[in-house]
Amino acid sequence: MYAITIPEPGGPEALVWGEVDDPVAGEGEVLVDVVATAVNRADILQRQGFYDPPPGTSPYPGLECSGRVAQVGPGVSGWAVGDEVCALLSGGGYAEKVAVPAGQLLPVPEGITVDRAAALPEVVCTVWSNVFMVAHLRPGETFLVHGGSSGIGTMAVQLAKAVGAKVAVTAGTREKLERCAELGADILINYREQDFVAELREATDGKGADVILDNMGAKYLDRNVQALAVNGRLVIIGMQGGVKGELNIGALLAKRAAVTATTLRARPVEEKAAIVAAVREHVWPLVSGGHVRPVIDREIPMPDAAEAHRVVEDSSHIGKVLLVRPS
């Protein structure tokens, strides 16, 4: 088969479409003929040499994919050759085939084409596990997501609205904020021109956000704590703004607030399976019913992964950028 390899870390040009050995479905795994995958920030870090895949997993980038079951491994039930699926991966999505633990498979939702389904697994599992399973966002609460026009952000806006939360977003352009509003965002904050702490307080009569989903890390740590409501929950899922910040414990104590940091890629197979099962139960009906949809900026042929990485690094996109396998 062919896959995107990274012979040497570097810029987008480090991504090479080349021939590699075919994977085989092992015990408890399913082999998927990949139709499409999606670009995530973790893929960029891996290309740069900063984020190696977990031991024993595919060396190729790609944390999600969609396609059709090509082989069912020993000990697997409930899936058959030809089933249209999408999957949460530890790696290997930038390839023509990938072996996936069966617990990380999802059926392609009704009303979604198999290629567009590649935009769902990573963002839905990230948002559901962090915003709902960890932070327990409830109806009527205020939710802030940074980078509201990103793949994670566009899904977080939709899911938070679907459960009856008030949604605030930060983004860097009017166009991106307008798209967030179309998805249901109530409070629109241009982080280049406005202070999100002040804007959020004004919009909530001084209360702040009950839950914040943050991809910036250190750069926003202090202001995120300032923006939290009493009993607020801050969940950090990225480090785009650095890895070391100063935490005001006094402010945290005064608000009886919590700060949690999580990753998805390195979790044990059993934990990922539990998240995927929860997504299938709670989110898939919303997707099939048309209440939640993937937001896709563009589709690019998989051999041209370098172009897709440039688009994502430039942050000019809204939603997800897909890589589609050549026909």
N, C-alpha and C positions, 0 to 999 in steps of 0.2 A: 504494500500500500504506500501511499504518499502521505507525508505529514510535514508540518512546520517544525523545523529543528532550530536549535540555537548553538551552532558550533563554538561560538565565542560570544560572551556577553557584550552588549553595546547598544547602539541606536537602533532605530527601526530596520535598518539595512542588515542587522544581525539575524533577522528571521529568514530562514532558507527553506523553500519547498523542495523536499527531496524524498527519495525512496527509502523506506525503512521496513523492518520486519512486521508482519501482521501480528496483532495481539490475539490471544486465545482466551475464551471464557473459562475461568477456573471454578473451583467450588464456590457456589453461592453467587456466581456472576452471570451476566448476560452480555453478549457481544452485540454492539449496535453499529449498523451501517450509518455513518454520520451524514446528515443532510446539511446541517448548519451548526454553527457555534456562535458565541458572542465574545466581544472584547471586554475584559475587566481590568481594573487598575492592577490587580495582582499579576496579570499576564505581563504588564509593562515592567513591574518590579522584577519578575522572573527573567525577562529578556535582558534587563540591566545587570543581572547577577546578584540581586539582593533578596530573592525569595525563592529558594529551591523548593521543589515539590517534596511532600512528605516521603520518607523512605518506603520503598516498595511500590510506589505508584508510577504512572506514566511520566517520562521525562519531558513530554511535549506540553506546551501551554494549553490553556482552555479549561475553564472551571464549570462549563455547562455545555450541553449539546442537545440536538434533536435529531431524530432519524427513525430507523426501523430495526426491529430485532432481527439479527442475522443468525444467532446461535444462542441456545439456552444451556447454561452450564449445569453440572451435577448439583443436586440439592435445591434446584430452583423450581418453584411452581407459580402459577398465576400469570405467566407470560408465555407467548408463543411466537414462533418465527413469523415475521410480517407485521407484528403489532407496531403501530406508530407511537413513539414514546419521546419523552424528553428526560434529561437526567442531570443530577447534581454530581459533579466530578471533583476529584482531587487534582486532576490534570488530564491531558490527552485529548481535549476537544478539538484542537487544531489538527485534525487527522481524518482519514477516510473511514477508519474504524476505531472503536474504543471499547475496552472491557469495563463493565460497570457493576458494582455490587447491586444485587437485585433490589435491596431496600432503598436505593437512591434513584429508582426509576419512577416516573409518573406517566400516565397516559396523556397523549396530546388532548387538551381540553376541547370540548365541542365548540365549534365556531372559530377555532384557531387553526391555520394551516401548519403543516409540519415544519416548514422552515421558520416561521415566525415564533413557533413554540420554543425555539432556542433562546429567546429573550427572557424566558420566564424563570427557570430553576434557581439560578444564583440569587437574583434580586428578591424573588418571593420567599425563598428560604431564609435569606438574610433579614429581610424586614419582619417576617412573621416570628422568627426565633427571637429577635432582639426587642422589637416593639411590643409584642404581645406575650411571648413566653417568658421573657426576662423582665421587661418594664411594666407589663400588665396594663397597657393603655385601656382606659374604660370610656364608655359613652359619656359625652359632656366634658371630658377633659381637654386641655389644650396641648397640642403636639407640635413641636418644632423640628423640622428636618433641614439640615444644612445641605446645600447643593440640591435644591428641590427639582432641578431640571435634569439631573443625572438619571441613570438607569435605576439606581436605588431610590432616589428621590421621587421620581414619577410613580413608582410602585407604592412607596410609603404614603404619598398623598392620597392615592386612591383607596388603599386599605384602611387608612385612618378615617377617611370620610365614610367609608362603608360601615364602620362600627359606630359612627355618630360622634366623632371627635371634632374639635375645632382645630384647623390646620394652619400653621404658619410655616413659611419657607424663606430661605435666603437663596439668592441667585445674583449673577453679576450683570445681567442685561435686561432691558425692558421686554424683549422678545421672550426670554426664558421665563420671566415672571408671568407674562401673559399666558404662556402655555401651562404653567402651574395653576393659574386661576381657572383655565378651561377644565383642568382635571379635578378642581374642587377646592383648591387652596383659598383660605379666607383672609390671611394676613400675608402681604407680599413685601419683602424687605430686600432692597438692593444693597448688598454688603459693600459695594464699592463707594456708595454715597451715603449710607445710613448706618447708624449704630444699632445692631439688632437687639441689644439689651434694652435700650431706650424705646425702640419701636414696639417691642413685644410688651413691655410694661404698659405703654400707653394703650395698646390695643386690648389689654386684659385688665384694665383698671388697677394696674399695679401688682397683679397677682403673679404673672410669669407663666412659664410652661410647666405642665405636670410631667411631660416626657420630652426629652431631647435626644435625637439620633444624630451623632456627630461623626464626620469623617476626617476632621482636621487634626484632632489630637491636641498637642501641646499648645499651639497658637491660640486655640479657643477655650482652653480649660478654665481659666479664671472667669472669663465672660460668660461661659456656659453656666457655671455655678451661680453667678449673679443673676442669670436669666431664669433659674429654676424657681418654681413655686415651692411653698412649704410642702414637705413630703414628696418633692419632685425626684425624678429618676433620670440621670444622664447616662446614656449608653454610647461608648466610644467604639467605633468599628474601623477607624482608619487613622493614619499618621501623616496625612498630606501636609500638615502644618508643624511637623516635628514630633520628637519622641519624649522630650523632657520638658515638663512644665511645673509651675509652682501651684500647689493646691492650698487654698485657704480653708483649713480645717474648721476654723471658727465659723465661717459663713456656712459651711456644710452642716455643722452641728446646729446652728441657729435655725436652719430650715428643715432639720431632720431628714436630709436628702441623702441620696445614694449615687455613687459613681461606679459603673461597671464597664469593663473592657472585654470584648469578645472577638474571637476569630471563628471562621467556619471551616476553612480548608483542612486544618490539622486535627479536627475533632475525630474521635473514634467512629468507626463504621456504625456502631450501634446508636450513637447520638445523632448522627446524620439521618439514619433511618427513622428515628423518632420524630425529627423535624419534618422530614418528607411526608411521613404519615399524617402529621398535624396539618401540613399544607394541603394535602389531598382532601382531608376532612373539612377544613374550614375555608380554604381559599379557592379550591377548584370549582365549587358551586358558584362562587362569585364571578369567576372567569367565564365559565360556561354560560352563565346567565347574562353576560355582557356588562356587568357592573364594574368589572376590573379588566383592563386590557393592557397588553404590552405596548410600550411606546418605543417605536423603532425609527431611528434617524435615517439609516441607510443600510443597504446590503452590498457587500464587497466580496468579490471572488476570494476564496481562501488562499490561493497562491499569492495574492496581493495583500497579505496580512500587514506588511510594512505600512502600506497606505492607511489601513484601518488604525494602526497604532498612532500614526501621526495625527489623525483626526481626533482621537481620544485624548492624546497628550495636549493638543491645542485647545481642548475644552470648548470647541465650537459647536458640538453636537447637542441634541436634546434627546434624552432617552438612551436607547441601546444602539450600538453599531454591530451588525451581524457579519460573520464570515460564512459564505455559502460555498459548499463543495462544488467543484466543477462537474458538470453533467457528462 
